[in-house]
Amino acid sequence: MILPCEAPVQKQTTMKSAQQFVVAIVAIVAIGEIARPRCAQRERRSQTFTLAGALVVVPVILAYTALGYRVFRGKTDHAELPFEQRPS
């Protein structure tokens, strides 16, 4: 029995799913034709800005990670770890 507030659930047929899949693939190909990689190469100033940012940020991240490893080196005794976590 269907209550008045509930709409019947319709199952998608395999044909409709296949049509949606084809439409999605066509849309992806069409977007790929519009936004070619050469479009991203046009603005040299934005690439220079990104490179400069990466040259500053990446070494900072690596230095921070190395500092963290150095600070916590030797702080854990393997005898304190549960048996399952001990290195072999």
C-alpha positions as CSV (number, residue, x, y, z in Angstrom):
1,M,0.0,0.0,0.0
2,I,1.4,3.4,-1.0
3,L,0.7,6.3,1.4
4,P,-0.4,9.6,-0.2
5,C,2.8,11.4,0.9
6,E,5.1,8.8,-0.8
7,A,5.8,8.8,-4.5
8,P,6.4,5.4,-6.0
9,V,10.1,4.7,-6.6
10,Q,10.9,4.2,-10.3
11,K,13.9,2.0,-11.2
12,Q,16.2,3.1,-13.9
13,T,16.3,0.9,-16.8
14,T,19.6,-0.3,-18.2
15,M,19.0,1.6,-21.4
16,K,18.5,4.9,-19.5
17,S,21.7,4.3,-17.6
18,A,23.6,3.6,-20.8
19,Q,22.2,6.8,-22.3
20,Q,23.3,8.8,-19.3
21,F,26.8,7.2,-19.5
22,V,27.1,8.2,-23.2
23,V,26.0,11.7,-22.5
24,A,28.5,12.0,-19.7
25,I,31.3,10.8,-22.0
26,V,30.3,13.2,-24.7
27,A,30.3,16.1,-22.3
28,I,33.7,15.2,-21.0
29,V,35.1,15.1,-24.5
30,A,33.4,18.4,-25.4
31,I,34.9,20.1,-22.4
32,G,38.3,18.7,-23.2
33,E,38.1,20.2,-26.7
34,I,37.2,23.6,-25.2
35,A,39.8,23.7,-22.4
36,R,43.0,22.5,-24.1
37,P,46.2,22.5,-22.1
38,R,47.6,25.4,-24.3
39,C,45.0,27.7,-22.7
40,A,46.9,27.3,-19.4
41,Q,50.2,28.3,-21.0
42,R,49.0,31.8,-22.1
43,E,49.4,33.7,-18.8
44,R,53.2,33.6,-18.1
45,R,52.8,36.0,-15.2
46,S,50.5,33.5,-13.3
47,Q,53.0,30.7,-13.9
48,T,55.9,32.8,-12.6
49,F,53.9,33.6,-9.5
50,T,53.1,30.0,-8.9
51,L,56.7,28.9,-9.4
52,A,57.9,31.6,-6.9
53,G,55.3,30.5,-4.4
54,A,56.4,26.8,-4.7
55,L,60.1,27.7,-4.4
56,V,59.3,29.4,-1.1
57,V,56.6,27.0,0.4
58,V,58.1,23.6,-0.5
59,P,61.4,24.2,1.4
60,V,59.5,25.5,4.4
61,I,57.4,22.4,4.5
62,L,60.4,20.1,4.2
63,A,62.3,22.0,6.9
64,Y,59.3,21.9,9.2
65,T,59.0,18.1,8.6
66,A,62.7,17.5,9.2
67,L,62.5,19.6,12.4
68,G,59.6,17.5,13.7
69,Y,61.5,14.3,13.0
70,R,64.6,15.7,14.7
71,V,62.7,16.9,17.8
72,F,60.9,13.6,18.4
73,R,63.8,11.4,17.5
74,G,64.5,8.9,20.2
75,K,61.5,9.9,22.4
76,T,59.8,6.5,22.0
77,D,61.3,3.4,23.5
78,H,60.3,0.2,21.6
79,A,59.8,-1.6,24.8
80,E,56.9,0.7,25.7
81,L,55.0,-0.1,22.5
82,P,52.4,-2.9,22.5
83,F,53.7,-6.2,21.1
84,E,51.7,-5.8,17.8
85,Q,53.4,-2.4,17.0
86,R,57.0,-3.3,17.8
87,P,59.3,-3.3,14.8
88,S,60.7,-6.7,13.9
